[in-house]
Amino acid sequence: MSYRPKWVDDDVDFLVKAILSLKNEEEVLRFLEDICTINEIEELSQRLKVAKMLYEGKSYEEIEKETGASSATISRVKKFLYYGADGYKTVLDRLIKKEG
């Protein structure tokens, strides 16, 4: 692995390997349900939806209305979407290709 942030430790490595070991949607859902609270899953989902809408060129107003996300959350997601480690872009590129 060539990309390794400074905050990664053995526990984070184990989490990444756990996620990569999952084979289908059901396994991912079961793992998320066990490792996260429902609120945490909803927050992660909301951030990804915000990122997708930003990626599609939607306005803050449209995003707030559709997702219920605060302008602070939208701004934070936008910062990472455009200046982060390209995690959002990687996922969105792959998912949008599948949709189209």
Phi and psi restraints in degrees (range 20) as a CNS / XPLOR table:
assign (resid 1 and name C) (resid 2 and name N)
       (resid 2 and name CA) (resid 2 and name C) 1.0 -87.6 20.0 2
assign (resid 2 and name N) (resid 2 and name CA)
       (resid 2 and name C) (resid 3 and name N) 1.0 -29.3 20.0 2
assign (resid 2 and name C) (resid 3 and name N)
       (resid 3 and name CA) (resid 3 and name C) 1.0 -94.8 20.0 2
assign (resid 3 and name N) (resid 3 and name CA)
       (resid 3 and name C) (resid 4 and name N) 1.0 120.0 20.0 2
assign (resid 3 and name C) (resid 4 and name N)
       (resid 4 and name CA) (resid 4 and name C) 1.0 -145.5 20.0 2
assign (resid 4 and name N) (resid 4 and name CA)
       (resid 4 and name C) (resid 5 and name N) 1.0 99.7 20.0 2
assign (resid 4 and name C) (resid 5 and name N)
       (resid 5 and name CA) (resid 5 and name C) 1.0 -62.3 20.0 2
assign (resid 5 and name N) (resid 5 and name CA)
       (resid 5 and name C) (resid 6 and name N) 1.0 155.8 20.0 2
assign (resid 5 and name C) (resid 6 and name N)
       (resid 6 and name CA) (resid 6 and name C) 1.0 -63.5 20.0 2
assign (resid 6 and name N) (resid 6 and name CA)
       (resid 6 and name C) (resid 7 and name N) 1.0 -26.8 20.0 2
assign (resid 6 and name C) (resid 7 and name N)
       (resid 7 and name CA) (resid 7 and name C) 1.0 -80.4 20.0 2
assign (resid 7 and name N) (resid 7 and name CA)
       (resid 7 and name C) (resid 8 and name N) 1.0 -5.6 20.0 2
assign (resid 7 and name C) (resid 8 and name N)
       (resid 8 and name CA) (resid 8 and name C) 1.0 -76.8 20.0 2
assign (resid 8 and name N) (resid 8 and name CA)
       (resid 8 and name C) (resid 9 and name N) 1.0 130.7 20.0 2
assign (resid 8 and name C) (resid 9 and name N)
       (resid 9 and name CA) (resid 9 and name C) 1.0 -129.4 20.0 2
assign (resid 9 and name N) (resid 9 and name CA)
       (resid 9 and name C) (resid 10 and name N) 1.0 -173.4 20.0 2
assign (resid 9 and name C) (resid 10 and name N)
       (resid 10 and name CA) (resid 10 and name C) 1.0 -59.8 20.0 2
assign (resid 10 and name N) (resid 10 and name CA)
       (resid 10 and name C) (resid 11 and name N) 1.0 -36.3 20.0 2
assign (resid 10 and name C) (resid 11 and name N)
       (resid 11 and name CA) (resid 11 and name C) 1.0 -67.0 20.0 2
assign (resid 11 and name N) (resid 11 and name CA)
       (resid 11 and name C) (resid 12 and name N) 1.0 -40.8 20.0 2
assign (resid 11 and name C) (resid 12 and name N)
       (resid 12 and name CA) (resid 12 and name C) 1.0 -67.5 20.0 2
assign (resid 12 and name N) (resid 12 and name CA)
       (resid 12 and name C) (resid 13 and name N) 1.0 -41.1 20.0 2
assign (resid 12 and name C) (resid 13 and name N)
       (resid 13 and name CA) (resid 13 and name C) 1.0 -56.2 20.0 2
assign (resid 13 and name N) (resid 13 and name CA)
       (resid 13 and name C) (resid 14 and name N) 1.0 -43.0 20.0 2
assign (resid 13 and name C) (resid 14 and name N)
       (resid 14 and name CA) (resid 14 and name C) 1.0 -64.6 20.0 2
assign (resid 14 and name N) (resid 14 and name CA)
       (resid 14 and name C) (resid 15 and name N) 1.0 -40.1 20.0 2
assign (resid 14 and name C) (resid 15 and name N)
       (resid 15 and name CA) (resid 15 and name C) 1.0 -62.5 20.0 2
assign (resid 15 and name N) (resid 15 and name CA)
       (resid 15 and name C) (resid 16 and name N) 1.0 -45.5 20.0 2
assign (resid 15 and name C) (resid 16 and name N)
       (resid 16 and name CA) (resid 16 and name C) 1.0 -60.3 20.0 2
assign (resid 16 and name N) (resid 16 and name CA)
       (resid 16 and name C) (resid 17 and name N) 1.0 -44.6 20.0 2
assign (resid 16 and name C) (resid 17 and name N)
       (resid 17 and name CA) (resid 17 and name C) 1.0 -64.0 20.0 2
assign (resid 17 and name N) (resid 17 and name CA)
       (resid 17 and name C) (resid 18 and name N) 1.0 -37.1 20.0 2
assign (resid 17 and name C) (resid 18 and name N)
       (resid 18 and name CA) (resid 18 and name C) 1.0 -62.4 20.0 2
assign (resid 18 and name N) (resid 18 and name CA)
       (resid 18 and name C) (resid 19 and name N) 1.0 -45.1 20.0 2
assign (resid 18 and name C) (resid 19 and name N)
       (resid 19 and name CA) (resid 19 and name C) 1.0 -63.8 20.0 2
assign (resid 19 and name N) (resid 19 and name CA)
       (resid 19 and name C) (resid 20 and name N) 1.0 -43.6 20.0 2
assign (resid 19 and name C) (resid 20 and name N)
       (resid 20 and name CA) (resid 20 and name C) 1.0 -66.6 20.0 2
assign (resid 20 and name N) (resid 20 and name CA)
       (resid 20 and name C) (resid 21 and name N) 1.0 -21.7 20.0 2
assign (resid 20 and name C) (resid 21 and name N)
       (resid 21 and name CA) (resid 21 and name C) 1.0 -77.7 20.0 2
assign (resid 21 and name N) (resid 21 and name CA)
       (resid 21 and name C) (resid 22 and name N) 1.0 -15.0 20.0 2
assign (resid 21 and name C) (resid 22 and name N)
       (resid 22 and name CA) (resid 22 and name C) 1.0 -72.4 20.0 2
assign (resid 22 and name N) (resid 22 and name CA)
       (resid 22 and name C) (resid 23 and name N) 1.0 138.1 20.0 2
assign (resid 22 and name C) (resid 23 and name N)
       (resid 23 and name CA) (resid 23 and name C) 1.0 -104.7 20.0 2
assign (resid 23 and name N) (resid 23 and name CA)
       (resid 23 and name C) (resid 24 and name N) 1.0 -18.3 20.0 2
assign (resid 23 and name C) (resid 24 and name N)
       (resid 24 and name CA) (resid 24 and name C) 1.0 -157.3 20.0 2
assign (resid 24 and name N) (resid 24 and name CA)
       (resid 24 and name C) (resid 25 and name N) 1.0 176.2 20.0 2
assign (resid 24 and name C) (resid 25 and name N)
       (resid 25 and name CA) (resid 25 and name C) 1.0 -60.1 20.0 2
assign (resid 25 and name N) (resid 25 and name CA)
       (resid 25 and name C) (resid 26 and name N) 1.0 -40.9 20.0 2
assign (resid 25 and name C) (resid 26 and name N)
       (resid 26 and name CA) (resid 26 and name C) 1.0 -60.8 20.0 2
assign (resid 26 and name N) (resid 26 and name CA)
       (resid 26 and name C) (resid 27 and name N) 1.0 -44.5 20.0 2
assign (resid 26 and name C) (resid 27 and name N)
       (resid 27 and name CA) (resid 27 and name C) 1.0 -62.4 20.0 2
assign (resid 27 and name N) (resid 27 and name CA)
       (resid 27 and name C) (resid 28 and name N) 1.0 -40.1 20.0 2
assign (resid 27 and name C) (resid 28 and name N)
       (resid 28 and name CA) (resid 28 and name C) 1.0 -64.1 20.0 2
assign (resid 28 and name N) (resid 28 and name CA)
       (resid 28 and name C) (resid 29 and name N) 1.0 -45.3 20.0 2
assign (resid 28 and name C) (resid 29 and name N)
       (resid 29 and name CA) (resid 29 and name C) 1.0 -61.8 20.0 2
assign (resid 29 and name N) (resid 29 and name CA)
       (resid 29 and name C) (resid 30 and name N) 1.0 -42.5 20.0 2
assign (resid 29 and name C) (resid 30 and name N)
       (resid 30 and name CA) (resid 30 and name C) 1.0 -63.7 20.0 2
assign (resid 30 and name N) (resid 30 and name CA)
       (resid 30 and name C) (resid 31 and name N) 1.0 -42.6 20.0 2
assign (resid 30 and name C) (resid 31 and name N)
       (resid 31 and name CA) (resid 31 and name C) 1.0 -65.0 20.0 2
assign (resid 31 and name N) (resid 31 and name CA)
       (resid 31 and name C) (resid 32 and name N) 1.0 -46.2 20.0 2
assign (resid 31 and name C) (resid 32 and name N)
       (resid 32 and name CA) (resid 32 and name C) 1.0 -59.4 20.0 2
assign (resid 32 and name N) (resid 32 and name CA)
       (resid 32 and name C) (resid 33 and name N) 1.0 -42.2 20.0 2
assign (resid 32 and name C) (resid 33 and name N)
       (resid 33 and name CA) (resid 33 and name C) 1.0 -62.6 20.0 2
assign (resid 33 and name N) (resid 33 and name CA)
       (resid 33 and name C) (resid 34 and name N) 1.0 -35.3 20.0 2
assign (resid 33 and name C) (resid 34 and name N)
       (resid 34 and name CA) (resid 34 and name C) 1.0 -79.7 20.0 2
assign (resid 34 and name N) (resid 34 and name CA)
       (resid 34 and name C) (resid 35 and name N) 1.0 -33.5 20.0 2
assign (resid 34 and name C) (resid 35 and name N)
       (resid 35 and name CA) (resid 35 and name C) 1.0 -96.8 20.0 2
assign (resid 35 and name N) (resid 35 and name CA)
       (resid 35 and name C) (resid 36 and name N) 1.0 -21.7 20.0 2
assign (resid 35 and name C) (resid 36 and name N)
       (resid 36 and name CA) (resid 36 and name C) 1.0 -121.5 20.0 2
assign (resid 36 and name N) (resid 36 and name CA)
       (resid 36 and name C) (resid 37 and name N) 1.0 157.1 20.0 2
assign (resid 36 and name C) (resid 37 and name N)
       (resid 37 and name CA) (resid 37 and name C) 1.0 -77.6 20.0 2
assign (resid 37 and name N) (resid 37 and name CA)
       (resid 37 and name C) (resid 38 and name N) 1.0 162.5 20.0 2
assign (resid 37 and name C) (resid 38 and name N)
       (resid 38 and name CA) (resid 38 and name C) 1.0 -59.6 20.0 2
assign (resid 38 and name N) (resid 38 and name CA)
       (resid 38 and name C) (resid 39 and name N) 1.0 -39.9 20.0 2
assign (resid 38 and name C) (resid 39 and name N)
       (resid 39 and name CA) (resid 39 and name C) 1.0 -61.8 20.0 2
assign (resid 39 and name N) (resid 39 and name CA)
       (resid 39 and name C) (resid 40 and name N) 1.0 -40.8 20.0 2
assign (resid 39 and name C) (resid 40 and name N)
       (resid 40 and name CA) (resid 40 and name C) 1.0 -64.2 20.0 2
assign (resid 40 and name N) (resid 40 and name CA)
       (resid 40 and name C) (resid 41 and name N) 1.0 -41.4 20.0 2
assign (resid 40 and name C) (resid 41 and name N)
       (resid 41 and name CA) (resid 41 and name C) 1.0 -63.9 20.0 2
assign (resid 41 and name N) (resid 41 and name CA)
       (resid 41 and name C) (resid 42 and name N) 1.0 -42.9 20.0 2
assign (resid 41 and name C) (resid 42 and name N)
       (resid 42 and name CA) (resid 42 and name C) 1.0 -63.6 20.0 2
assign (resid 42 and name N) (resid 42 and name CA)
       (resid 42 and name C) (resid 43 and name N) 1.0 -39.6 20.0 2
assign (resid 42 and name C) (resid 43 and name N)
       (resid 43 and name CA) (resid 43 and name C) 1.0 -65.0 20.0 2
assign (resid 43 and name N) (resid 43 and name CA)
       (resid 43 and name C) (resid 44 and name N) 1.0 -43.4 20.0 2
assign (resid 43 and name C) (resid 44 and name N)
       (resid 44 and name CA) (resid 44 and name C) 1.0 -62.5 20.0 2
assign (resid 44 and name N) (resid 44 and name CA)
       (resid 44 and name C) (resid 45 and name N) 1.0 -43.4 20.0 2
assign (resid 44 and name C) (resid 45 and name N)
       (resid 45 and name CA) (resid 45 and name C) 1.0 -61.6 20.0 2
assign (resid 45 and name N) (resid 45 and name CA)
       (resid 45 and name C) (resid 46 and name N) 1.0 -42.8 20.0 2
assign (resid 45 and name C) (resid 46 and name N)
       (resid 46 and name CA) (resid 46 and name C) 1.0 -62.6 20.0 2
assign (resid 46 and name N) (resid 46 and name CA)
       (resid 46 and name C) (resid 47 and name N) 1.0 -44.2 20.0 2
assign (resid 46 and name C) (resid 47 and name N)
       (resid 47 and name CA) (resid 47 and name C) 1.0 -61.0 20.0 2
assign (resid 47 and name N) (resid 47 and name CA)
       (resid 47 and name C) (resid 48 and name N) 1.0 -41.6 20.0 2
assign (resid 47 and name C) (resid 48 and name N)
       (resid 48 and name CA) (resid 48 and name C) 1.0 -66.0 20.0 2
assign (resid 48 and name N) (resid 48 and name CA)
       (resid 48 and name C) (resid 49 and name N) 1.0 -39.5 20.0 2
assign (resid 48 and name C) (resid 49 and name N)
       (resid 49 and name CA) (resid 49 and name C) 1.0 -64.3 20.0 2
assign (resid 49 and name N) (resid 49 and name CA)
       (resid 49 and name C) (resid 50 and name N) 1.0 -41.4 20.0 2
assign (resid 49 and name C) (resid 50 and name N)
       (resid 50 and name CA) (resid 50 and name C) 1.0 -60.3 20.0 2
assign (resid 50 and name N) (resid 50 and name CA)
       (resid 50 and name C) (resid 51 and name N) 1.0 -45.6 20.0 2
assign (resid 50 and name C) (resid 51 and name N)
       (resid 51 and name CA) (resid 51 and name C) 1.0 -60.3 20.0 2
assign (resid 51 and name N) (resid 51 and name CA)
       (resid 51 and name C) (resid 52 and name N) 1.0 -42.6 20.0 2
assign (resid 51 and name C) (resid 52 and name N)
       (resid 52 and name CA) (resid 52 and name C) 1.0 -62.4 20.0 2
assign (resid 52 and name N) (resid 52 and name CA)
       (resid 52 and name C) (resid 53 and name N) 1.0 -44.0 20.0 2
assign (resid 52 and name C) (resid 53 and name N)
       (resid 53 and name CA) (resid 53 and name C) 1.0 -66.9 20.0 2
assign (resid 53 and name N) (resid 53 and name CA)
       (resid 53 and name C) (resid 54 and name N) 1.0 -39.3 20.0 2
assign (resid 53 and name C) (resid 54 and name N)
       (resid 54 and name CA) (resid 54 and name C) 1.0 -62.5 20.0 2
assign (resid 54 and name N) (resid 54 and name CA)
       (resid 54 and name C) (resid 55 and name N) 1.0 -44.6 20.0 2
assign (resid 54 and name C) (resid 55 and name N)
       (resid 55 and name CA) (resid 55 and name C) 1.0 -58.8 20.0 2
assign (resid 55 and name N) (resid 55 and name CA)
       (resid 55 and name C) (resid 56 and name N) 1.0 -34.1 20.0 2
assign (resid 55 and name C) (resid 56 and name N)
       (resid 56 and name CA) (resid 56 and name C) 1.0 -84.2 20.0 2
assign (resid 56 and name N) (resid 56 and name CA)
       (resid 56 and name C) (resid 57 and name N) 1.0 0.1 20.0 2
assign (resid 56 and name C) (resid 57 and name N)
       (resid 57 and name CA) (resid 57 and name C) 1.0 86.1 20.0 2
assign (resid 57 and name N) (resid 57 and name CA)
       (resid 57 and name C) (resid 58 and name N) 1.0 16.1 20.0 2
assign (resid 57 and name C) (resid 58 and name N)
       (resid 58 and name CA) (resid 58 and name C) 1.0 -71.5 20.0 2
assign (resid 58 and name N) (resid 58 and name CA)
       (resid 58 and name C) (resid 59 and name N) 1.0 153.9 20.0 2
assign (resid 58 and name C) (resid 59 and name N)
       (resid 59 and name CA) (resid 59 and name C) 1.0 -82.1 20.0 2
assign (resid 59 and name N) (resid 59 and name CA)
       (resid 59 and name C) (resid 60 and name N) 1.0 160.8 20.0 2
assign (resid 59 and name C) (resid 60 and name N)
       (resid 60 and name CA) (resid 60 and name C) 1.0 -55.3 20.0 2
assign (resid 60 and name N) (resid 60 and name CA)
       (resid 60 and name C) (resid 61 and name N) 1.0 -42.0 20.0 2
assign (resid 60 and name C) (resid 61 and name N)
       (resid 61 and name CA) (resid 61 and name C) 1.0 -61.5 20.0 2
assign (resid 61 and name N) (resid 61 and name CA)
       (resid 61 and name C) (resid 62 and name N) 1.0 -45.2 20.0 2
assign (resid 61 and name C) (resid 62 and name N)
       (resid 62 and name CA) (resid 62 and name C) 1.0 -62.4 20.0 2
assign (resid 62 and name N) (resid 62 and name CA)
       (resid 62 and name C) (resid 63 and name N) 1.0 -42.0 20.0 2
assign (resid 62 and name C) (resid 63 and name N)
       (resid 63 and name CA) (resid 63 and name C) 1.0 -66.6 20.0 2
assign (resid 63 and name N) (resid 63 and name CA)
       (resid 63 and name C) (resid 64 and name N) 1.0 -46.2 20.0 2
assign (resid 63 and name C) (resid 64 and name N)
       (resid 64 and name CA) (resid 64 and name C) 1.0 -57.3 20.0 2
assign (resid 64 and name N) (resid 64 and name CA)
       (resid 64 and name C) (resid 65 and name N) 1.0 -45.6 20.0 2
assign (resid 64 and name C) (resid 65 and name N)
       (resid 65 and name CA) (resid 65 and name C) 1.0 -63.8 20.0 2
assign (resid 65 and name N) (resid 65 and name CA)
       (resid 65 and name C) (resid 66 and name N) 1.0 -43.8 20.0 2
assign (resid 65 and name C) (resid 66 and name N)
       (resid 66 and name CA) (resid 66 and name C) 1.0 -79.2 20.0 2
assign (resid 66 and name N) (resid 66 and name CA)
       (resid 66 and name C) (resid 67 and name N) 1.0 -34.4 20.0 2
assign (resid 66 and name C) (resid 67 and name N)
       (resid 67 and name CA) (resid 67 and name C) 1.0 -103.5 20.0 2
assign (resid 67 and name N) (resid 67 and name CA)
       (resid 67 and name C) (resid 68 and name N) 1.0 -22.8 20.0 2
assign (resid 67 and name C) (resid 68 and name N)
       (resid 68 and name CA) (resid 68 and name C) 1.0 79.6 20.0 2
assign (resid 68 and name N) (resid 68 and name CA)
       (resid 68 and name C) (resid 69 and name N) 1.0 5.0 20.0 2
assign (resid 68 and name C) (resid 69 and name N)
       (resid 69 and name CA) (resid 69 and name C) 1.0 -71.5 20.0 2
assign (resid 69 and name N) (resid 69 and name CA)
       (resid 69 and name C) (resid 70 and name N) 1.0 146.0 20.0 2
assign (resid 69 and name C) (resid 70 and name N)
       (resid 70 and name CA) (resid 70 and name C) 1.0 -75.3 20.0 2
assign (resid 70 and name N) (resid 70 and name CA)
       (resid 70 and name C) (resid 71 and name N) 1.0 161.6 20.0 2
assign (resid 70 and name C) (resid 71 and name N)
       (resid 71 and name CA) (resid 71 and name C) 1.0 -63.7 20.0 2
assign (resid 71 and name N) (resid 71 and name CA)
       (resid 71 and name C) (resid 72 and name N) 1.0 -30.0 20.0 2
assign (resid 71 and name C) (resid 72 and name N)
       (resid 72 and name CA) (resid 72 and name C) 1.0 -65.2 20.0 2
assign (resid 72 and name N) (resid 72 and name CA)
       (resid 72 and name C) (resid 73 and name N) 1.0 -42.8 20.0 2
assign (resid 72 and name C) (resid 73 and name N)
       (resid 73 and name CA) (resid 73 and name C) 1.0 -64.8 20.0 2
assign (resid 73 and name N) (resid 73 and name CA)
       (resid 73 and name C) (resid 74 and name N) 1.0 -44.4 20.0 2
assign (resid 73 and name C) (resid 74 and name N)
       (resid 74 and name CA) (resid 74 and name C) 1.0 -60.5 20.0 2
assign (resid 74 and name N) (resid 74 and name CA)
       (resid 74 and name C) (resid 75 and name N) 1.0 -44.0 20.0 2
assign (resid 74 and name C) (resid 75 and name N)
       (resid 75 and name CA) (resid 75 and name C) 1.0 -62.5 20.0 2
assign (resid 75 and name N) (resid 75 and name CA)
       (resid 75 and name C) (resid 76 and name N) 1.0 -42.5 20.0 2
assign (resid 75 and name C) (resid 76 and name N)
       (resid 76 and name CA) (resid 76 and name C) 1.0 -64.0 20.0 2
assign (resid 76 and name N) (resid 76 and name CA)
       (resid 76 and name C) (resid 77 and name N) 1.0 -44.7 20.0 2
assign (resid 76 and name C) (resid 77 and name N)
       (resid 77 and name CA) (resid 77 and name C) 1.0 -63.5 20.0 2
assign (resid 77 and name N) (resid 77 and name CA)
       (resid 77 and name C) (resid 78 and name N) 1.0 -42.1 20.0 2
assign (resid 77 and name C) (resid 78 and name N)
       (resid 78 and name CA) (resid 78 and name C) 1.0 -60.3 20.0 2
assign (resid 78 and name N) (resid 78 and name CA)
       (resid 78 and name C) (resid 79 and name N) 1.0 -41.2 20.0 2
assign (resid 78 and name C) (resid 79 and name N)
       (resid 79 and name CA) (resid 79 and name C) 1.0 -58.2 20.0 2
assign (resid 79 and name N) (resid 79 and name CA)
       (resid 79 and name C) (resid 80 and name N) 1.0 -47.2 20.0 2
assign (resid 79 and name C) (resid 80 and name N)
       (resid 80 and name CA) (resid 80 and name C) 1.0 -74.5 20.0 2
assign (resid 80 and name N) (resid 80 and name CA)
       (resid 80 and name C) (resid 81 and name N) 1.0 -31.5 20.0 2
assign (resid 80 and name C) (resid 81 and name N)
       (resid 81 and name CA) (resid 81 and name C) 1.0 -62.6 20.0 2
assign (resid 81 and name N) (resid 81 and name CA)
       (resid 81 and name C) (resid 82 and name N) 1.0 -41.7 20.0 2
assign (resid 81 and name C) (resid 82 and name N)
       (resid 82 and name CA) (resid 82 and name C) 1.0 -99.5 20.0 2
assign (resid 82 and name N) (resid 82 and name CA)
       (resid 82 and name C) (resid 83 and name N) 1.0 -22.6 20.0 2
assign (resid 82 and name C) (resid 83 and name N)
       (resid 83 and name CA) (resid 83 and name C) 1.0 -128.7 20.0 2
assign (resid 83 and name N) (resid 83 and name CA)
       (resid 83 and name C) (resid 84 and name N) 1.0 9.7 20.0 2
assign (resid 83 and name C) (resid 84 and name N)
       (resid 84 and name CA) (resid 84 and name C) 1.0 -89.6 20.0 2
assign (resid 84 and name N) (resid 84 and name CA)
       (resid 84 and name C) (resid 85 and name N) 1.0 -151.8 20.0 2
assign (resid 84 and name C) (resid 85 and name N)
       (resid 85 and name CA) (resid 85 and name C) 1.0 -90.1 20.0 2
assign (resid 85 and name N) (resid 85 and name CA)
       (resid 85 and name C) (resid 86 and name N) 1.0 11.5 20.0 2
assign (resid 85 and name C) (resid 86 and name N)
       (resid 86 and name CA) (resid 86 and name C) 1.0 71.2 20.0 2
assign (resid 86 and name N) (resid 86 and name CA)
       (resid 86 and name C) (resid 87 and name N) 1.0 16.8 20.0 2
assign (resid 86 and name C) (resid 87 and name N)
       (resid 87 and name CA) (resid 87 and name C) 1.0 -64.6 20.0 2
assign (resid 87 and name N) (resid 87 and name CA)
       (resid 87 and name C) (resid 88 and name N) 1.0 -47.4 20.0 2
assign (resid 87 and name C) (resid 88 and name N)
       (resid 88 and name CA) (resid 88 and name C) 1.0 -59.9 20.0 2
assign (resid 88 and name N) (resid 88 and name CA)
       (resid 88 and name C) (resid 89 and name N) 1.0 -47.6 20.0 2
assign (resid 88 and name C) (resid 89 and name N)
       (resid 89 and name CA) (resid 89 and name C) 1.0 -60.2 20.0 2
assign (resid 89 and name N) (resid 89 and name CA)
       (resid 89 and name C) (resid 90 and name N) 1.0 -41.5 20.0 2
assign (resid 89 and name C) (resid 90 and name N)
       (resid 90 and name CA) (resid 90 and name C) 1.0 -60.0 20.0 2
assign (resid 90 and name N) (resid 90 and name CA)
       (resid 90 and name C) (resid 91 and name N) 1.0 -50.0 20.0 2
assign (resid 90 and name C) (resid 91 and name N)
       (resid 91 and name CA) (resid 91 and name C) 1.0 -65.0 20.0 2
assign (resid 91 and name N) (resid 91 and name CA)
       (resid 91 and name C) (resid 92 and name N) 1.0 -46.8 20.0 2
assign (resid 91 and name C) (resid 92 and name N)
       (resid 92 and name CA) (resid 92 and name C) 1.0 -65.7 20.0 2
assign (resid 92 and name N) (resid 92 and name CA)
       (resid 92 and name C) (resid 93 and name N) 1.0 -41.0 20.0 2
assign (resid 92 and name C) (resid 93 and name N)
       (resid 93 and name CA) (resid 93 and name C) 1.0 -57.3 20.0 2
assign (resid 93 and name N) (resid 93 and name CA)
       (resid 93 and name C) (resid 94 and name N) 1.0 -45.6 20.0 2
assign (resid 93 and name C) (resid 94 and name N)
       (resid 94 and name CA) (resid 94 and name C) 1.0 -68.6 20.0 2
assign (resid 94 and name N) (resid 94 and name CA)
       (resid 94 and name C) (resid 95 and name N) 1.0 -43.2 20.0 2
assign (resid 94 and name C) (resid 95 and name N)
       (resid 95 and name CA) (resid 95 and name C) 1.0 -71.3 20.0 2
assign (resid 95 and name N) (resid 95 and name CA)
       (resid 95 and name C) (resid 96 and name N) 1.0 -38.3 20.0 2
assign (resid 95 and name C) (resid 96 and name N)
       (resid 96 and name CA) (resid 96 and name C) 1.0 -69.4 20.0 2
assign (resid 96 and name N) (resid 96 and name CA)
       (resid 96 and name C) (resid 97 and name N) 1.0 -34.8 20.0 2
assign (resid 96 and name C) (resid 97 and name N)
       (resid 97 and name CA) (resid 97 and name C) 1.0 -61.6 20.0 2
assign (resid 97 and name N) (resid 97 and name CA)
       (resid 97 and name C) (resid 98 and name N) 1.0 -40.5 20.0 2
assign (resid 97 and name C) (resid 98 and name N)
       (resid 98 and name CA) (resid 98 and name C) 1.0 -64.7 20.0 2
assign (resid 98 and name N) (resid 98 and name CA)
       (resid 98 and name C) (resid 99 and name N) 1.0 -38.0 20.0 2
assign (resid 98 and name C) (resid 99 and name N)
       (resid 99 and name CA) (resid 99 and name C) 1.0 -68.1 20.0 2
assign (resid 99 and name N) (resid 99 and name CA)
       (resid 99 and name C) (resid 100 and name N) 1.0 -39.8 20.0 2
